[in-house]
């Protein structure tokens, strides 16, 4: 069980997640309802704890925190994170770092 500050994901992982789940044009709330919650429901875990989705080398101490409106497109969040980010930069994003049962 990682401390909250160490549940950040790399910018490369964010881009790969958006591609893998075709989430670029989804609203963030749709990502939570259609991807995050269904995939974590059985194990009742955080998305970042799914070994099939997030490898240990992806996770680490946050370099930055991403604040975003769940009504906006998830791809905008990923694009903002990617803009001028150095390789390996880690972002703490609520939908991956907290339990889906705590999400609205």
N, C-alpha and C positions, 0 to 999 in steps of 0.2 A: 504494500500500500504506500504509494509515493506521497510525499507532502504536496500540498496544493501548488506551491510555486514550481515544483518539478514536473508538472503535468502539461508542459508546453510542447508544441509540435513544431517541426521544422517547416519552413516556407515551402520546401520541395514536397513535403508530405501533403500540405494543404492543396497544392496544385494537383498532385496525384489523386487525392481524395475527390476533388471536384470532377476530374476526368473519369475516374473509376465509377462514380455514382451518377454521372451526368447531372451534376448539381449546379452548373454555372448559372442557369436561368431560374432556378428554384429560389423562392423566398427562404430566408433562414428558418422561419417557423416550419416551412414545408420540409426542409432538411431534417429538422428535429422530429417531426411527426412521421415522415415517410422512410427515414433512414436510421437515425439515431435510436429512437425509442424501440422500433421493431427489432433492431439488432442487439440491443442490450436488455430487452425485457426478460428473457429466460434466465440470464445469469444475474440480473439485477446489479449491473456494474456500470462503471463509467465507460464511455466509448474508448478512451485512451487505455483501458485495461483489456480490450479485446485483442488478444495475441494475433488473431487472424487479420486484423486491420492495422495495428500499430506495433511496430517492432521496438525493442528497447533502445536502439540507436536513434530513433526518431524523437523520443521523449527526453526532456531535460529541463534545467532551470530556465525560466522565462527571461528572454532578452527584452520583450515588449508585451504589452497587454493590448488586445484588440477589442475596442468597444464598437458595437454595431447595432443597428435597428433590425429586429427580426422581420420586419415588413419589407426590407430591401433584398435585392438579389444577393445570394451567397457569393456569386462570382465577383461582385463588386468588392466584397470583403477580401477575397483571395487576391484579386488584382491589386488592391491597395497594399496588402501585405507584401506582395511580390515586387512592387515598385521600389527600385533602388535597394532592395534587401540584399545583404551579403549572403553568400551560400551558407547554409546551416543555421541561419537566424531562427530562433525559436520564439513562437508567439503563443501566449496563453489565450485560449478561446473557450469561453464558458461551455459551449455545447459539447466539447470533447472532454473537458476537465472535471465537470460535476456530474453527479448521478442523474440519470434521466428522470427519476422520480422527483427530483428537486426542480426540474424544468417546468415552466408554465405549459 
